[in-house]
Amino acid sequence: MSVAPDRASNHVVKTYRFRSDVLEQLARHGICPTPSTPPELVHEFVSDLYRYELRRLRDRLVRREIPKAGYFDRVVALRRQYPLVSLRPHELLEPEPAPIS
């Protein structure tokens, strides 16, 4: 994360560097954060999207569109599509370089 002054509004603008593997995963779900997007917001969005997909799957089970026998396997497959849910927001970012002494 770096901080730069925004001359137009006199606010400090934080910028974040997301890990490349994280950006690839996010792109699979149509999520493209900007450098000013806080990792907490990205994490919350991914978590919400995962829960939405999980609810859709459960609703399909309730409507008997999918068999109960294969439900667990579908839940596991869905979970594997969202590995970023298990990361904490700061883990989505590139590590900060060590300060030079």
C-alpha positions in Angstrom: 0.0 0.0 0.0 1.2 3.5 -0.8 -0.2 6.9 0.1 -0.3 9.8 -2.3 -2.0 13.2 -1.9 -4.9 13.9 -4.1 -4.3 17.6 -5.1 -7.8 18.1 -6.3 -9.6 17.3 -3.1 -6.7 17.6 -0.5 -7.3 14.0 0.6 -4.7 11.3 1.0 -5.4 8.5 -1.5 -4.2 5.1 -0.5 -3.1 2.7 -3.3 -3.0 -1.0 -3.0 -1.0 -3.6 -5.0 -3.0 -6.8 -5.3 -1.1 -10.0 -5.9 -1.2 -11.2 -9.5 -2.6 -14.6 -8.6 -5.4 -12.8 -6.6 -6.1 -10.6 -9.6 -6.4 -13.7 -11.8 -8.9 -15.3 -9.4 -10.9 -12.1 -9.1 -11.0 -11.8 -12.9 -12.6 -15.3 -13.1 -15.6 -13.8 -11.2 -15.6 -10.5 -13.2 -14.0 -8.5 -10.4 -11.4 -5.9 -11.4 -10.3 -3.8 -8.4 -8.6 -0.5 -9.0 -5.4 0.4 -7.1 -7.6 2.5 -4.8 -10.0 -0.3 -4.0 -9.5 -1.3 -0.3 -8.8 -5.0 0.1 -11.5 -5.2 2.8 -14.1 -4.2 0.1 -12.8 -6.7 -2.3 -12.8 -9.5 0.3 -16.4 -8.6 1.4 -17.5 -8.6 -2.3 -16.0 -12.0 -3.0 -17.5 -13.4 0.3 -20.9 -12.0 -0.7 -20.7 -13.5 -4.1 -19.7 -16.9 -2.7 -22.7 -16.8 -0.2 -25.0 -15.9 -3.1 -23.8 -18.8 -5.1 -24.2 -21.1 -2.1 -27.8 -19.9 -1.5 -28.6 -20.5 -5.2 -27.3 -24.0 -4.9 -29.3 -24.6 -1.8 -32.4 -23.2 -3.4 -31.9 -25.6 -6.3 -31.8 -28.5 -3.9 -35.0 -27.3 -2.1 -36.7 -27.1 -5.5 -35.4 -30.6 -6.3 -33.6 -29.4 -9.4 -30.5 -31.2 -8.2 -30.4 -34.6 -6.3 -29.6 -34.5 -2.6 -27.0 -37.3 -3.1 -24.7 -35.0 -5.1 -25.3 -31.8 -3.1 -22.2 -32.1 -0.9 -20.0 -32.6 -3.9 -21.4 -29.5 -5.5 -20.8 -27.5 -2.4 -17.2 -28.6 -2.3 -16.8 -27.8 -6.0 -18.2 -24.3 -5.4 -15.9 -23.7 -2.5 -12.9 -24.6 -4.7 -14.0 -21.8 -7.1 -13.6 -19.3 -4.3 -10.2 -19.9 -2.6 -9.9 -16.2 -1.8 -12.7 -16.4 0.8 -10.2 -18.2 3.1 -7.7 -15.4 2.9 -7.7 -12.3 5.2 -8.0 -9.0 3.3 -4.4 -8.0 3.8 -3.3 -11.4 2.3 -4.8 -10.3 -1.0 -2.0 -7.7 -1.4 1.6 -7.9 -2.4 3.8 -7.9 0.6 5.3 -4.6 1.7 8.9 -4.3 0.8 11.2 -4.2 3.8 12.4 -0.7 4.7 16.0 0.1 3.6 18.2 1.1 6.5 
